[in-house]
Amino acid sequence: MPIGKLARYALFAALIGITILTYLREQNQPQDSSPEPIAASERQPNRLPAAVVPAGSGFDYYVLALSWSPSYCAAEGPNANRQQCASGRPYGFVVHGLWPQYERGYPQDCDTSQPRDVPFAKAKQLSDIMPSTGLVIHEWRKHGTCTGLTQKDYFAVIRQAVERVSIPSAYRQPTPRAPVNPLVLEQAFISANPGLTKDGIAITCDSDYLREVRVCLTKDLSFRSCPEVERSSCRRRSAAMPAAQ
């Protein structure tokens, strides 16, 4: 056999031998069954972080006003907004507004570099919690312009504020019920919202109906006291909470 051919066979055999020895050594090494560590940047959190609340300016705190929609519809009668009261959807608590407040008084109709008109498509995005597009536009012009926020951020904060406040289960549906003691409704909201206190909420009414729940929130949407708002609470012992028609 030619020498060149023998050399190639010898080299091939040596490579096979090295491969076998390497395999045998690896099999004799102690095995670590623990998984590879995951880099901190690749770890999945236990839960998603809370959304950052856009920072408003030029006021002290917010009032989130939640209106009992059937009371509004009954009180306004034929003058009620049709998107809210004649849509066929049975609304319960809906957003009346998110109002910037001073410790005493409140700003309204402020100068802003933002447009005063709200595109219909943008207003419609709030229809699940604020069914009247006309009200969305009104609230932006009167209150949103005084928050130092853009339209986009103001509407985002409205939605975040709604998600912050839990509606007690007994009052989520606009079904028939007996007249309600406002203090009972107030306590139900306090019980459903840890951190909410009696001096941070007001239940309002008129001569016939229970109208609104007003909750005071800091700029980052934590509950806070607001004696001036609390003083507007309904003093009646009972008020009607009509069902949706």
N, C-alpha and C positions, 0 to 999 in steps of 0.2 A: 504494500500500500504506500502511495507517495507520502512523504513527510508532511507536506502541507495539509493533506487530508487528515492525517493523524492528529496534527496540532488542533485542527478545528474540532474534532471529536473530543479531545482532552479538555478544551475550553468549555464545550457544551456540558460535559460531565461535571466540571468544576462548578459551573453556574447552578446546576441542579442540586449539587451537594450543599452549596451555600443557602439556597432557598429552603431545603429541608431542615438544616440546622436552625435557621431563623425561625421557622414555624415552631419547632420543638421548644426553643427558648421562650417564645411568647406563650405557649401553652403552660409552661411551668411557672410563669409569673403570677403572683396573687391578683385576683380579679377584684376591681372596685365597682360595686354595683350602684353606687350613688350617681345621680345624673350630673351632667356638666353644669356648673353654675351659670345662671342667666345674668347677663349684664344688666345693670340698673336701668339703663335706657330701654331695655327690652322687656322688663317686668310689667305685667298687667296689674293695674291697681285693683283693689277689692271692689271699688265702686267708682263711677265716674265723678269727677269733681263738680261741685256746684258751679253753675254758670256765673260768670262775672257780671255784676250789675253795673251798667254804664253809670258813671258818676255825674249827677246833676250838680248845679251850682246856683247861688243866688237866693236860696231859701233854706229853711231849717229842717223840715221833714215832710213826709207825704201823708195824705189821707186817701185810702182806697175806699171808694163809695160803691157798695154793692146794692143794687136796687132790686126789690122783689117785683119782677116784671108784671105779674097779674094785677098787683096794686096799681101800678102805673097805667096799665091798659084800662082797668075799671074806672080809675079817676078821670082819665082823659076822654074816655068814650070814643065818639066818632073822630075826635081830633088826635087820637093816638097814632103813633108812627106805625104804618102798615107793615114795614119790614119786621118789626118786633111783635106786633099784636095780631096781624092777620096773615102770617106766613104759614100757619098750620103747624108750626113747631111749638111745643109747650115749654116755653122758657120759664125757669125759676129765678134764681138770683143771676143777674147780669151786671156787667160793669156800667155804672153811671159815669165814673171818672176816676182819675188818679190826680189828686190836687196837691200842688206844692203849697206849703204853709209856712208862715212865720210863727214864732212863739205866740205872737198876738197878731191876728189878721192874716191876710194872704195876698199875694200878687195876682194880677190877672191882666190879660190882653197886653202882653209885653212886646217890646220891640225885639225883632229877631232877624238874623240874616237868612233864616230858613224860609222857604215858601209858606204862605199862609193857607194855600189850597192843598188839599190832600187828594192825590189821584184815587179814583174810584177803586181801582184794583188793589191799591194798598189798604184803603179803608175796609174793603171786603175781606181782607185776610184776618180781621178781628171779629168776623161775623159770628163765630161760635161763642164768644164771650161778650160781644158788644154789637148786637144785631143791627142797629140803626147806623147806616153810613153817615147820615146827617149829624148824628150825635158824635161820631168819631171826629168829624171835621170841626164841629163846635168845640169839643173838648180840647183839641189841639190848639185852636186859635185862642181860647180863653185861658187854658191852664198849661198846655204843653209848651207854649212859647215862653213860659216863665221858668222853665226847668234848666235852661242852658244846654239842653240836649237837641240832637238832630231829630227829625221826625222818626227816622228808623229806630233810633235808640229809645225815644220816648215810648213808642208802641211796644218795643221789646220789653221795657221796664213794666208796662201795664201787664203784659202777659206773665212776667216773672212774679209780679205782685199777686196776681190771681192764683198762681201756683203756690205761693207762700201761705195763703190763707185757706184753711180747710173748712168746707161747708159741713156742718153737722149732718149726719146721715138722715135724721128725721126731717130735715128741711131742704133736701136736695131736689125733690120732685114737687111740682106745683099741683098737688092733689088736694081735694077738699079736706078742710080741717076746721076745728072749732076756733073761735077767736083765741089769740095767743097773748099771754102776759109778756110784755117786752123784756122784763127781767129774766124770765125763763129762757127766752131766745138768747139773750146776752150771755147767760151762764152756759148755754149749750155751745156757743162759739168759744168761750174761754176754756171749756173742758176739751174741745176738739183741737185747740191750738196752744200747746205748752209754751209758756212765756208771755202769752197775752194776759193782761190784767184788766180789772174793772175800769181803771182810769185811762185805758188805752182803746176803748171802744164806745161807740154810741149807737143806740137803736133809735131811729126817728120814725115819727108817725104824723098823720094829719087827723082831722076830726073823724075820719072813717076807717082809714087803712094804716097798717104798718107799712112803712115805705122803704127804709134803707137800713143797712148795717154799715157803719163807718169805722174803719180800722186804721189806727195810726202806725206808721212805719218810718224807720230811719231811712236815710238815703241808700243804705245797703239792704233795706227791706227786713230789718229786725223789728220786732214789736217794741213800742215805746209808749210812755204815758203822754197824754195831751189833754190837760184839764179844760182848756177852752173848748175843744171839740166835745168832750164828755158832757159838758153842761147843756148841750143841745139835745140830750137824750129824752126820749118820750117819757112823760110822767103818768101816762094812763095805765090802768091796771089790766086792760085788755085792748087789743086792736085786731081787726080782721086781716087775715092773710088769705085772700081769695084764691081759688084754683084757676088754672089757665082755662080759657074758654075755647 
